[in-house]
Amino acid sequence: MNLFSTMRVALRALARNKVRSLLTALGIIVGIAAVIAMVGVGKGATLMIQKEVGSMGDNLLIIMPGSMSGPGGPRGGAGSIKTLTNEDGEAILKEVEYVRTMSPMVRANGQVIYRNKNWATSFQGVNTSYLAVRSWDIDEGEFFTDADVRSATRVCVLGHTVVKNLFEDEDPVGQVIRIKNMPFRVLGVLTPKGTSSFGQDQDDTIIIPYTTVRAVLQNSTFNNVDTLMVNLTSLEVMQPAQDEIDAILRQRHHLGEDDDDDFSILSMNEITKTITQVSVVMTALLTVIASISLFVGGIGIMNIMLVSVTERTREIGLRMAVGARRRDILMQFLVESMMLAGIGGSIGVGLGVAAAVILSDVAGWPILISAGYAFISLGFSCAVGVFFGFYPAWRAARLNPIEALRYE
């Protein structure tokens, strides 16, 4: 009997007990659906995280003050003390060949007012290279100039969240807003970036010359900045750039060989790598848990096939009596088991894709399911059917034809 005829016989056998066949394949259906859904959502979430972290800037190094300690003295983490200046950033830009551009940052928070509306937001004091460092663009209007930075001009550029809450449908460019009761002229509006992977609304901000934030909003005469943001020429130079920056800052801050750094350098690529690894581990863990359903489903197939062999003992004896060989009987039950698992796997792939789409809509994540992975899952379900169906098929093939014909 050829393979096509064997498959046809197997389909007829499964169709005789539709409900039992469906319940038998349920474990395979659930297992494949769970694996497809988890992997699809997991890979989509990883892609989204990489994209969102990348939106903070390509090849970006963030240098923060702090992490200072001394023998018997106070210790502090990143940002606990202010040891960085704009001059440090200028020295890095001048002396490190791998650096494309640099921007200092001074942060502040407060209330911004426009006519009868107000909004609490954050202010980021930067220089004119900030847009290049963050890979950000102007949606309308223009950015401030180097002259504005040197003279600490009261100008600003708004994020879309601030525009939506203060101006609604009105054009903000050229309007005057008040920050700490001081007038600031709006020069432009940034393109929307959305929420970062850390849950922060990147559009809820106002960009101001860092000299203005320090002198006007903070009323400070010091030259310190909160952060230095450094954009590198490529990803490959990340480590040598960090080493050179470390040496320059230690020299400028007059740190001895035994002194700890009074700054810390954070790579956005390290953050991306860490988050991606966590996502991959979680996806693998969920996939392993879902695979238990496949194992349970395989045991269910084996049990039902054993019952089927018992129920069809006379049929097996009759087939052998008319010339069927043991390998034909073995192949018949193996194909039947494989088709039962394959049909369950096909249903599971469809349900898994549907579940992934629903989860992505609820969580707001993209899904990433390749046709190749779906075929691999389907092939794996068929392999489960063959593996767990072999023993019942072997038992059927080993039956004595005479004893089988006598079976009641």
Stockholm file with secondary structure:
# STOCKHOLM 1.0

chainA/1-408         MNLFSTMRVALRALARNKVRSLLTALGIIVGIAAVIAMVGVGKGATLMIQKEVGSMGDNLLIIMPGSMSGPGGPRGGAGSIKTLTNEDGEAILKEVEYVRTMSPMVRANGQVIYRNKNWATSFQGVNTSYLAVRSWDIDEGEFFTDADVRSATRVCVLGHTVVKNLFEDEDPVGQVIRIKNMPFRVLGVLTPKGTSSFGQDQDDTIIIPYTTVRAVLQNSTFNNVDTLMVNLTSLEVMQPAQDEIDAILRQRHHLGEDDDDDFSILSMNEITKTITQVSVVMTALLTVIASISLFVGGIGIMNIMLVSVTERTREIGLRMAVGARRRDILMQFLVESMMLAGIGGSIGVGLGVAAAVILSDVAGWPILISAGYAFISLGFSCAVGVFFGFYPAWRAARLNPIEALRYE
#=GR chainA/1-408 SS CCHHHHHHHHHHHHHHTHHHHHHHHHHHHHHHHHHHHHHHHHHHHHHHHHHHHHTTCTTEEEEEEBCCCCTTSCCCCBTSSCCCBHHHHHHHHHHCTTEEEEEEEEEEEEEEEETTEEEEEEEEEECTTHHHHHTCCEEEECCCCHHHHHTTCCEEEECHHHHHHHTTTSCCTTCEEEETTEEEEEEEEECCCCBCTTSCBTTSEEEEEHHHIIIIISCCCCCBCSEEEEEESCGGGHHHHHHHHHHHHHHHTTCCTTSCCSEEEEEHHHHHHHHHHHHHHHHHHHHHHHHHHHHHHHHHHHHHHHHHHHHTHHHHHHHHHTTCCHHHHHHHHHHHHHHHHHHHHHHHHHHHHHHHHHHHHHHTCCCCCCHHHHHHHHHHHHHHHHHHHHHHHHHHHTSCHHHHHHCC
#=GC SS_cons         CCHHHHHHHHHHHHHHTHHHHHHHHHHHHHHHHHHHHHHHHHHHHHHHHHHHHHTTCTTEEEEEEBCCCCTTSCCCCBTSSCCCBHHHHHHHHHHCTTEEEEEEEEEEEEEEEETTEEEEEEEEEECTTHHHHHTCCEEEECCCCHHHHHTTCCEEEECHHHHHHHTTTSCCTTCEEEETTEEEEEEEEECCCCBCTTSCBTTSEEEEEHHHIIIIISCCCCCBCSEEEEEESCGGGHHHHHHHHHHHHHHHTTCCTTSCCSEEEEEHHHHHHHHHHHHHHHHHHHHHHHHHHHHHHHHHHHHHHHHHHHHTHHHHHHHHHTTCCHHHHHHHHHHHHHHHHHHHHHHHHHHHHHHHHHHHHHHTCCCCCCHHHHHHHHHHHHHHHHHHHHHHHHHHHTSCHHHHHHCC
//
